[in-house]
Amino acid sequence: MTHYKDAVLILEDGMVFRGKAFGAVGTTGGEVVFNTSMAGYQEILTDPSYKGQLVCMTYPHIGNYGINGSDVESVKPQVAGFIVREGCTVPSNWRAGDSLENYLQQAGIVGIQEIDTRALTRHIREHGAKRGIISSEETRPERLRERFEILPQMQGQDLVQHVTCQEPYEWTEPLPETWYSALEHPENLMAFEQRRLVVIDCGVKQNILRWARSIGFQVTVVPAFETADQILRRKPHAVLVSNGPGDPEPVTYVIDTLRQLIGKTPMFGICLGHQLLGLALGGRTFKLKYGHHGGNHPVKNLLNGKVEITSQNHGFAVDPDSLPQNDIELTHVNLNDHTLEGFRHKDLPIFSVQYHPEASPGPHDSGYLFHELQNMVLNRSE
């Protein structure tokens, strides 16, 4: 039987949860959020949008299908820490190449298990997301509380600079053949042979890039600090603004770039990219009480009345009343809390969604959005 070190999770409001170490032994801090997905922990761990956050999984048994080399969304785990009720010690899956715990240990991700994750989730729902500290080195809360003095709040943090690529690169990998066919309109692929998509990397998930490649784009990923002039010199047929972590308002360099690109190229924003486009168009953003994190969020498409089951991961939202009503049409709304989930420009080829169409909890409810980007480019070139 494996014997785990004692560990503790403390919240900035004084709540203390005692458990056992899971993953690397050490001390870490960040904003505590909960994710309601029953599976997909590998995608969650490697999603750059979770930079700076301690992720609590609400499903009680995590790690049962292990870790494989395919289900990653970036080159390494990005979370600040990981919180589970029970970590599986004996994974069973034909695709598994390692256990979750070994994966966390090798990546240096500090975690905690054997705590009441239901109580933690209810506390966050009632009182809002809190900064927290996990430690398996020092388990006396009074010794850890002083660390909150140097642990930043999520609001006001520009985390994009920590996850964006440093140099441009080409992406050539499509979706796997076993995936739902991205080729709903194969006749468009011939016309798409020379279409160039520039992806502004604010913390992009790799499946976004796979989708873009599968519908025929030549995909170039550029750092978030690349200027509008540099992007336009690449002669893009469209620009995709990716997901990413943190507060959108401090990411002024991307907002300024998008303002200069408006009207010069079609644009599609996903998650943080949606928020950055909203700010570039004159809107405002605000922090949600505890954010949306999970694979089961219902979103209504206001254009056709259909409801999509979506994957979400964001702590901020665009204020719909702040967007210029003469220019912007609201397209999607969250059915849980009625926050804005999508908009489009009435005259220009610009649209965005707050959720993740590249993920497939529906399983294929939102893939049409990539085809909308495809059609937007084709219509513009006709």
Secondary structure, DSSP 8 states (H G I E B T S, - for coil): -----EEEEEETTS-EEEEEEEEB-SEEEEEEEEE--SS-HHHHHT-GGGBTEEEEESSSEE-TT-B-SSS-SSSS--BSEEE-SEE-SS---TT--B-HHHHHHHHT-EEEESS-HHHHHHHHHHH--EEEEEESS---HHHHGGGGGGS--STT---HHHHS-SS-EEE-----TTS--S-S-THHHHHTTT-EEEEEESS--HHHHHHHHHTT-EEEEEETT--HHHHHHT--SEEEE----S-STT-HHHHHHHHHHTTTS-EEEETHHHHHHHHHTT--EEEEEEEEEEEEEEEEETTT--EEEEEEEEEEEE-GGGS-TTTEEEEEEETTT--EEEEEESSSSEEEESSBTTS-SSSSTTTHHHHHHHHHHHHHH-
